[in-house]
Amino acid sequence: MARVEEVKALGESEPKPGRDPINQPMINNWLEAIGETDPRYTAGEAPPAMAQVWTMDGLDPTKRANAPLHRTMKIFDDAGFTSVLGTNCDQTYLRPVRVGEEVTLSARLESVVGPKRTGVGEGYFVTTENTWRVGDEVVATMLFRVLKYKPGVSAGSTTGGKVSTTGGKVSTTGGEVDRTQLVRPQMNRDTQFFWEGTAAGELRIQKCNACGELRHPPGPMCPTCHAADRGYVVASGRGRVFSFLVHHAPQLPGKELPATLALVELEEGVRMVGEVLAGRERIEIGTPVQVVFEKIDDDLTLAQWELVEEGSR
């Protein structure tokens, strides 16, 4: 908390300019994404709820290192409070911004409250205040609150346990969960070949017979050449972890928590999402994985992942 007070004492950060001036193409993309049709927003006025859009940092983490929120997150990471859960966000709009105006963002650490015991574990509620300006004029503000916590370990935790997928149930050192209660994927004529493949123990990737492009998830038309001539190839089933997350809450039907979900880049070049069923305690970006087929019941077999040693099949 002494380190937290140091961050609070810094006050409001230096104004950071947005990456681009307010512009109509970005507004158009936003309108399409949420289905907004108000004609004001195609005539030069930006939707107020786009406030954050103009000053997002992109993918470069060094740009965020000195922001009050990220300084505070680092403090709690160092203390073992490694998980985060968004709790609420309150925005206030003072006036609309218009195409051509340039927005800056300043932020300060407003408060840290805790420790508090919650349903997901013990943690601290961290609140920051963001202020957007055009010149010296405040145009919008936002109070943003997150819970930074140590995840609680439930009686059914599977960390470090052994997993058996026989019969559609996962037996672990912490108990048993009925996997047949999983949220079912959509199955249609575009994806039928994929699910027939998992049932047969094959990881199938859709291929355009016209141009040879591989794609996943499957679809009716090739995004490269626009042909509707579809086939598939059988993948090796090997890849590497491109990204992953560990889901602690809320509870998901048919899943034992925490659940590790990975985005895997296959040897064939496409990426695929699945749950890591074995070896997840040592998962890292770039870790090699091998597909495993988990039979849920007679109608559904899922392609999941297990970590393997470098060079093993």
C-alpha positions as CSV (number, residue, x, y, z in Angstrom):
1,M,0.0,0.0,0.0
2,A,3.0,2.3,0.5
3,R,3.9,1.8,-3.2
4,V,0.2,2.5,-4.1
5,E,0.4,5.8,-2.2
6,E,3.4,6.7,-4.3
7,V,1.4,6.2,-7.5
8,K,-1.5,8.2,-6.1
9,A,0.9,11.0,-5.2
10,L,2.0,11.4,-8.8
11,G,-1.5,12.8,-9.6
12,E,-2.7,13.1,-13.2
13,S,-0.4,11.8,-15.9
14,E,0.9,13.9,-18.7
15,P,-1.6,14.3,-21.5
16,K,-1.1,11.6,-24.1
17,P,-2.3,12.4,-27.7
18,G,-4.5,9.9,-29.6
19,R,-2.9,8.0,-32.4
20,D,-5.0,9.8,-35.0
21,P,-7.4,12.8,-35.0
22,I,-11.1,12.0,-34.8
23,N,-11.9,10.5,-38.2
24,Q,-14.9,9.3,-40.2
25,P,-13.5,5.9,-41.3
26,M,-13.0,4.8,-37.6
27,I,-16.5,6.1,-36.8
28,N,-18.0,4.2,-39.7
29,N,-16.3,0.9,-38.5
30,W,-17.6,1.5,-35.0
31,L,-21.2,2.2,-36.2
32,E,-21.2,-0.9,-38.3
33,A,-19.9,-3.1,-35.4
34,I,-22.7,-2.0,-33.0
35,G,-25.5,-1.4,-35.5
36,E,-25.9,2.3,-34.8
37,T,-27.6,4.3,-37.6
38,D,-28.0,7.9,-36.1
39,P,-27.3,10.2,-39.1
40,R,-25.4,12.6,-36.8
41,Y,-22.6,10.2,-36.7
42,T,-22.1,10.0,-40.5
43,A,-22.1,13.8,-40.6
44,G,-19.0,14.6,-38.6
45,E,-20.0,14.0,-35.0
46,A,-18.4,11.1,-33.1
47,P,-20.5,8.8,-30.9
48,P,-19.7,9.8,-27.3
49,A,-19.1,6.2,-26.2
50,M,-16.1,6.0,-28.6
51,A,-14.1,8.1,-26.0
52,Q,-11.6,5.2,-25.3
53,V,-11.2,4.4,-29.0
54,W,-9.2,7.5,-29.9
55,T,-6.5,7.0,-27.3
56,M,-6.0,3.2,-27.1
57,D,-2.4,2.2,-27.1
58,G,-2.4,-0.6,-29.6
59,L,-0.2,-3.7,-29.0
60,D,3.0,-2.1,-27.9
61,P,3.2,-2.7,-24.1
62,T,5.9,-0.2,-23.5
63,K,3.5,2.6,-24.3
64,R,1.4,1.7,-21.2
65,A,4.2,1.0,-18.7
66,N,4.0,4.4,-17.0
67,A,0.2,4.7,-16.9
68,P,-1.2,4.8,-13.4
69,L,-3.3,1.7,-13.9
70,H,-0.5,-0.4,-15.2
71,R,1.9,0.9,-12.5
72,T,-0.6,-0.3,-9.9
73,M,-1.2,-3.6,-11.6
74,K,2.6,-4.3,-11.5
75,I,2.6,-3.6,-7.7
76,F,-0.1,-6.2,-7.1
77,D,1.4,-8.7,-9.5
78,D,4.6,-8.5,-7.5
79,A,2.6,-9.2,-4.3
80,G,1.0,-12.3,-5.8
81,F,-2.3,-10.8,-6.8
82,T,-2.0,-11.9,-10.4
83,S,-5.6,-12.1,-11.6
84,V,-7.8,-9.3,-12.7
85,L,-11.6,-8.9,-13.0
86,G,-13.3,-5.8,-14.4
87,T,-16.1,-4.7,-12.1
88,N,-17.6,-1.4,-13.4
89,C,-16.9,1.6,-15.7
90,D,-18.7,4.9,-15.4
91,Q,-18.3,7.4,-18.3
92,T,-19.4,11.0,-18.4
93,Y,-19.7,13.0,-21.7
94,L,-19.4,16.8,-21.5
95,R,-19.7,17.5,-25.2
96,P,-19.5,15.6,-28.5
97,V,-16.2,15.6,-30.4
98,R,-16.0,16.1,-34.1
99,V,-14.0,14.9,-37.1
100,G,-10.6,16.7,-37.2
101,E,-10.3,17.4,-33.5
102,E,-7.4,15.9,-31.6
103,V,-8.0,14.3,-28.2
104,T,-5.5,13.7,-25.4
105,L,-5.8,11.4,-22.4
106,S,-4.7,11.9,-18.8
107,A,-5.1,9.4,-16.0
108,R,-4.7,9.2,-12.2
109,L,-5.0,6.5,-9.6
110,E,-8.2,7.5,-7.7
111,S,-8.4,4.8,-5.0
112,V,-7.4,1.3,-3.9
113,V,-9.6,-0.4,-1.4
114,G,-8.8,-3.7,0.3
115,P,-8.1,-6.4,1.1
116,K,-11.6,-7.7,0.5
117,R,-12.7,-11.3,0.4
118,T,-14.7,-12.1,-2.7
119,G,-16.2,-15.1,-4.5
120,V,-13.1,-15.4,-6.7
121,G,-10.5,-14.8,-4.0
122,E,-9.0,-12.1,-1.8
123,G,-8.1,-8.9,-3.6
124,Y,-8.1,-5.1,-3.9
125,F,-10.5,-2.8,-5.8
126,V,-8.4,-0.4,-8.0
127,T,-10.1,2.6,-9.4
128,T,-8.5,5.0,-11.9
129,E,-9.9,8.2,-13.4
130,N,-9.4,9.0,-17.1
131,T,-9.9,12.4,-18.6
132,W,-10.1,13.2,-22.3
133,R,-9.5,16.8,-23.5
134,V,-9.5,18.7,-26.7
135,G,-6.9,21.4,-26.0
136,D,-7.6,22.4,-22.4
137,E,-11.3,21.6,-22.6
138,V,-12.5,18.4,-20.8
139,V,-14.8,16.5,-23.2
140,A,-15.3,13.2,-21.3
141,T,-14.2,11.4,-18.1
142,M,-14.3,7.7,-17.0
143,L,-14.0,6.0,-13.6
144,F,-12.7,2.5,-14.3
145,R,-12.6,-0.1,-11.5
146,V,-11.1,-3.6,-11.4
147,L,-10.6,-6.3,-8.8
148,K,-6.9,-7.4,-8.6
149,Y,-7.0,-10.7,-6.7
150,K,-5.4,-13.9,-5.7
151,P,-7.6,-16.6,-7.2
152,G,-9.2,-18.9,-4.6
153,V,-8.6,-22.6,-5.0
154,S,-11.8,-24.6,-5.0
155,A,-12.2,-28.2,-3.9
156,G,-12.7,-29.1,-7.5
157,S,-9.5,-27.4,-8.8
158,T,-7.7,-29.5,-11.4
159,T,-4.3,-27.9,-11.2
160,G,-1.7,-30.5,-11.3
161,G,-4.2,-33.3,-11.5
162,K,-4.6,-36.2,-13.9
163,V,-7.2,-36.0,-16.6
164,S,-9.2,-38.9,-18.1
165,T,-11.8,-38.2,-20.8
166,T,-13.4,-41.6,-21.1
167,G,-17.2,-41.6,-21.4
168,G,-17.7,-37.8,-21.6
169,K,-16.7,-37.1,-18.0
170,V,-13.4,-35.6,-16.8
171,S,-12.1,-37.3,-13.7
172,T,-9.6,-35.3,-11.8
173,T,-7.8,-35.4,-8.5
174,G,-10.4,-32.8,-7.3
175,G,-13.6,-34.6,-8.3
176,E,-15.7,-35.1,-11.4
177,V,-17.7,-32.8,-13.7
178,D,-20.3,-33.9,-16.3
179,R,-18.8,-32.7,-19.6
180,T,-22.0,-33.5,-21.5
181,Q,-23.3,-30.2,-20.0
182,L,-20.9,-28.2,-22.2
183,V,-22.2,-25.4,-24.3
184,R,-22.5,-27.1,-27.7
185,P,-20.8,-25.7,-30.8
186,Q,-22.9,-24.8,-33.8
187,M,-22.9,-27.6,-36.4
188,N,-24.1,-26.9,-39.9
189,R,-23.2,-27.9,-43.5
190,D,-20.2,-25.6,-43.4
191,T,-18.7,-27.3,-40.4
192,Q,-20.0,-30.9,-40.7
193,F,-16.8,-32.1,-42.2
194,F,-14.8,-30.8,-39.2
195,W,-17.0,-32.6,-36.6
196,E,-17.0,-35.8,-38.7
197,G,-13.2,-35.5,-38.6
198,T,-13.0,-35.2,-34.8
199,A,-15.3,-38.2,-34.4
200,A,-12.9,-40.1,-36.6
201,G,-9.8,-38.9,-34.8
202,E,-8.8,-36.4,-37.6
203,L,-8.1,-32.7,-37.3
204,R,-9.5,-31.3,-40.6
205,I,-8.8,-27.9,-42.0
206,Q,-10.9,-26.4,-44.7
207,K,-9.2,-25.9,-48.0
208,C,-10.3,-23.9,-51.0
209,N,-10.1,-26.3,-54.0
210,A,-9.8,-23.3,-56.3
211,C,-6.8,-21.5,-54.9
212,G,-5.5,-23.9,-52.2
213,E,-6.0,-21.5,-49.3
214,L,-6.4,-23.1,-45.9
215,R,-8.8,-21.4,-43.4
216,H,-10.3,-21.9,-40.0
217,P,-12.9,-21.6,-38.8
218,P,-14.7,-23.0,-41.8
219,G,-17.0,-21.0,-43.9
220,P,-19.1,-21.1,-47.1
221,M,-16.7,-19.0,-49.3
222,C,-13.0,-18.5,-49.7
223,P,-12.0,-15.1,-48.3
224,T,-9.0,-15.0,-50.8
225,C,-10.5,-15.9,-54.2
226,H,-14.2,-15.9,-53.2
227,A,-14.8,-19.4,-54.7
228,A,-17.3,-21.7,-53.0
229,D,-15.5,-24.9,-53.9
230,R,-14.6,-26.4,-50.5
231,G,-12.5,-29.3,-49.5
232,Y,-10.2,-30.1,-46.6
233,V,-6.8,-31.4,-45.6
234,V,-6.0,-33.5,-42.5
235,A,-3.7,-31.6,-40.2
236,S,-0.7,-33.1,-38.4
237,G,-2.3,-32.2,-35.1
238,R,0.9,-30.4,-34.0
239,G,1.3,-26.7,-33.2
240,R,2.5,-24.2,-30.7
241,V,0.6,-22.0,-28.2
242,F,0.1,-18.6,-29.8
243,S,-1.8,-17.2,-26.8
244,F,-3.7,-18.5,-23.8
245,L,-5.8,-17.6,-20.8
246,V,-6.8,-19.2,-17.5
247,H,-10.5,-18.9,-16.8
248,H,-11.3,-18.7,-13.1
249,A,-14.9,-17.3,-13.1
250,P,-17.8,-17.3,-13.7
251,Q,-18.6,-21.0,-13.7
252,L,-19.0,-22.5,-17.2
253,P,-21.4,-25.5,-17.8
254,G,-19.5,-28.8,-18.0
255,K,-16.1,-27.3,-17.2
256,E,-13.9,-27.8,-14.1
257,L,-12.3,-24.4,-13.1
258,P,-9.8,-23.1,-13.5
259,A,-9.8,-23.9,-17.2
260,T,-6.9,-23.2,-19.6
261,L,-7.9,-22.1,-23.1
262,A,-5.3,-21.8,-25.8
263,L,-5.1,-20.3,-29.2
264,V,-2.9,-22.8,-31.1
265,E,-1.0,-22.0,-34.3
266,L,-0.9,-25.3,-36.2
267,E,2.1,-26.4,-38.4
268,E,-0.2,-25.7,-41.4
269,G,-0.4,-22.0,-40.5
270,V,-4.0,-21.6,-39.3
271,R,-4.9,-21.0,-35.7
272,M,-7.5,-22.9,-33.6
273,V,-8.9,-22.5,-30.1
274,G,-9.3,-25.4,-27.6
275,E,-8.9,-26.3,-24.0
276,V,-5.6,-27.6,-22.7
277,L,-6.3,-30.9,-20.9
278,A,-2.9,-32.0,-19.9
279,G,0.4,-30.2,-18.9
280,R,-1.3,-26.8,-18.5
281,E,0.6,-26.0,-15.3
282,R,3.7,-25.4,-17.5
283,I,2.0,-23.6,-20.4
284,E,3.9,-20.7,-22.0
285,I,3.7,-18.8,-25.3
286,G,5.4,-21.0,-27.9
287,T,5.0,-24.3,-26.0
288,P,4.5,-27.2,-28.4
289,V,1.2,-29.0,-28.2
290,Q,-0.5,-32.0,-29.7
291,V,-4.2,-32.4,-30.5
292,V,-6.2,-34.9,-28.4
293,F,-9.8,-35.9,-29.2
294,E,-12.2,-35.8,-26.3
295,K,-15.4,-37.8,-26.8
296,I,-18.2,-36.0,-25.0
297,D,-21.0,-38.3,-26.2
298,D,-22.1,-40.0,-29.4
299,D,-22.9,-36.6,-31.0
300,L,-19.8,-34.6,-30.1
301,T,-16.1,-35.1,-30.0
302,L,-13.9,-32.0,-29.3
303,A,-10.4,-31.2,-30.5
304,Q,-8.5,-30.3,-27.4
305,W,-4.8,-29.9,-26.6
306,E,-2.0,-31.4,-24.5
307,L,1.5,-30.0,-24.0
308,V,4.3,-32.1,-25.3
309,E,8.1,-32.0,-24.9
310,E,10.1,-30.2,-27.6
311,G,10.6,-32.6,-30.5
312,S,8.2,-35.3,-29.4
313,R,5.1,-36.3,-31.4
